[in-house]
Amino acid sequence: MNRREMLIGAGMLTGASILAEGRDSKPAAEAPRKLKFVVTGGHPGDPEYGCGGTIARLTALGHEVVLLYMNDGAWETSAPVRIAEAKKACEILKARPAYANQINGHAIVDNAHYEAFQKIIETENPDAVFTHWLIDNHPDHRGIANLTLESWKQLKHKFAMYYYEVSDGEDTMQFPAPTHYVDITEVADAKKAACYAHASQDPNRFYGVQDTVASFRGLESGYKRAEAYIWQIGSPYDIFPMAGLPAR
């Protein structure tokens, strides 16, 4: 039995136990296994804004998190500046940056790029992947979401997949009712610091929008601040109980 098969088996048992006891029940007192997460984003900053609190909680638990950006963010700001900002943000969240090497504002989704992106995901070998909602306003967001979804399909659903939201109304459109909420109240400062590490990207405006989203999701879920996710049907397990991270 390999590592993934062991994780799947253990995760199913844990998830079934939690469902039987109620959604707010805590898993058995057992040290969570160390898992690997990949968070894909259209640009440097997107994973931090959408999932920064969750990332901070996961790395605090000892899990490995990779922030996989579709491009280096170069536009009005140069690539070296954006890459340095992403490096700083990842250091704050104790994550690792990686790049799919496309060009900002020119997302390409074709057979060649499907295959190249799949190789990246296959090499990272994650236990779970978080990606943009499929009908975000920005084409780079939609592009990497489609590349991620196709990789999940071609790799036979071997990892759990979830969708996240950014700047609802401005970027994310028609995000359905979430399947999971993660309490980020205690790590809100780390998330803010990671977002503000992208100093060239007007964090005063963008963080304000995203913090409003976090406050709203907190109201929905009974937390002060929360991040919301949609679980992809067909995923082999629910990663949150396996990671030791309660999610309502």
N, C-alpha and C positions, 0 to 999 in steps of 0.2 A: 504494500500500500504506500503510495507516495504522499508527499506533504499535502497536496491539494485535496486528495481523497480523504485524508484524515481530517482536514479542516471542514470539508463539506459534511462529513458524517457528524462531527462534533457540533457544527453550526446548526444542522437540522434538529438535533436533539435539544440543543439549548433553545432554539426558536420555538419548538413545539412546547417546551416546558413553560416558556414565558406566556405563550398564547393561552395555555391551560390555566395559568394562575392570574391572568389579567394583564392588560397592556402596561400598567405602571409597576408591575412586580419587578423586583430586582433579580438578576440571574444568580445562580448558586455562587457561593464564595469560592471562586476559582480564578487563579491568575489568567487573564486573557492571553491568548496566543499572539505572537507578534505577526502582524499582517502587513501587506503592502497595498497602498492606495495610489492611484494615479488620478489627478484632477486635470482634465483638459480644458483649455480656455482659448478663445480667439486671439487674445493679446495678453502681454504681461499686465497683471492687475486684475483680470477677470476672475481667476480662481480665488484670489485674495478677497475680493469684494463679495463674491457669492458664497464662498465656503470657508473664509478665513477663520471663523470661530471653530468650526468643526475640525479643520486642519490642526489648529492649536491644541484642541482636546485630544486628537488622535496621537500627535507626536508626544504629548505629555504622558500618554499611556505607553509609549515606547514603540509605536507603530511607525513604519517608514511611509513617507508621503512624497510623491513626485509631482511637481507642477509642470505639466506639459503644455507649453504655449505653441499655438499654431505658427506664430511669427515673432520676430524680435521687437515689434512695435514701432519700428522706425517710420516716421511720417514727418511732422513738423519738428520733432525731436529726433536726434540722431540715434542710431542703433546702439553705440557704446553707452550712451546715457540710459537708454531704456533697459539694456542688459544689466547695467550696474544697479539700477533701481530694483529690478527683479531679484537680483542676487541678495540685496539687502533685505527685501521683503521675505524671501525664503529663509534667510538666516534668522529673522525674527520668529518665524513660524516653525523653525527647525525642519524645514523641508528642503528638497533639492530641485533646482530648475532644470528643465529640458526643453528642447525646441524641435518643432517639426519642419522648420526651415522653409516655410512659405513666405509670401510678401504681404505686408499689412495692406488691407483693402483690396486684395486681389486673390481671394480664396479660390483654389482650384479643386474641384471634386470630379475626378475621372478615374478610369481604371488604374492608371499608373500611380496616382496619388493614394487611392484606396490601398494598393499593394504596399506602397512605401510606409504609409501610416500603420498598417497592420503589422509590419515588421517591427516598428518601434514598440507597439503594444505587446507583441509576442516576446520581444527581448526583455521588456520590463517585467513581464509575467505577474501582473497584479492579481490580488484577490478581489479587488473592487475598483471600478472606475466611475467618477462623477464627471458629467459633461453638461454643456448648455442645453436649455430647452430648444427643441427642434425648429420652432418658429420665432426665434428672437429676431429683432429688427435688423441687426447687423449681419451682413453676409458672411463675415468671418466666423461669427458665432454659429450660424446655421451650417457653415462648411465643416467646422471641426466636430459639431454634433453628428453630422451625417457620416464623417469619416470614422468617428468612434463607434457609432451604431453598426456600421458595416463590419468593422473589426470584430465587434462582439458576435455578430452573426457568423462570420467566416471562421471564427475561433470556437464555434459550437457552444456559445453561451457559457464558457468555462469560468467567467468571473461575474460577480454581481455588478449591475449597472444602475446608476441613479442620475436624474436630471436636477439641476439647480437653477436658480433665478438670479438675475442681476438687473437692478434699476427698472423695476416693473413699470410698464407703461412707456418708458423710453426705449428700453431694450427688450426685455422679456414681455411677450404678448400672450394673453389667454392661458396663463399658467393654471392648470387644473388644481383641484383640491389635493393638497400634499398627502402623501402616504406616511411621511416621517417628519418629525420636528426634533431638532437638536438644540438643547439649552446652551446658549453661548454667553449667558450673563457674566459668568466669572472670567471669561477670556475676551470680553469685549475690548479691553484696552490693547491686547495683543493684536487683535484683528485691526483695530484702528491704526495702530503703529505700522502694520504691514501695508495697509492701504495708503497711508501717508508716505510710505517709502517711495511710492511712485509720485514724487513731488512735481514732476513736469506735467502731470495729467490732471491738474485742477482738483486735488482731493477734497478741498472744502466743499465743492459742489457735489461731486460724485459720492463721497462718503455720506454726506447728508441724505441723499436719496436712498442709499442702501441701508442706512441706519433706520430710516423710516420703515423700510420693508421689514427689517429685523424686529422692530418694535411691534409692528402689526402681527407678524408671525408669533411673537411672544404673547400677544393678546389672545390669539387663536388657541394657543397650546397651554396657556397657564404659566408661562415664563415671563421674565422681564424682557429678554431678547432671545430670539431663536432664528435658526436657519431651517428652511423647508426643502424637502426633496420629494421626488416622485420615483418610486421603484419601478424598474422596467420589468414587466411581466415576462416570465421565461428565465429570469435570473435563477441560478442554481440554489441560492440561499439568500438570507437577509444578513448583511455584513455587520450591522450595528450590534446585535447581541453577541456576536462572535468576537467583536472588538472590545467588549466590555463598556460600550458607550450607550447608555439608555437613550432611546429615541421614541417619542410618543407618536 
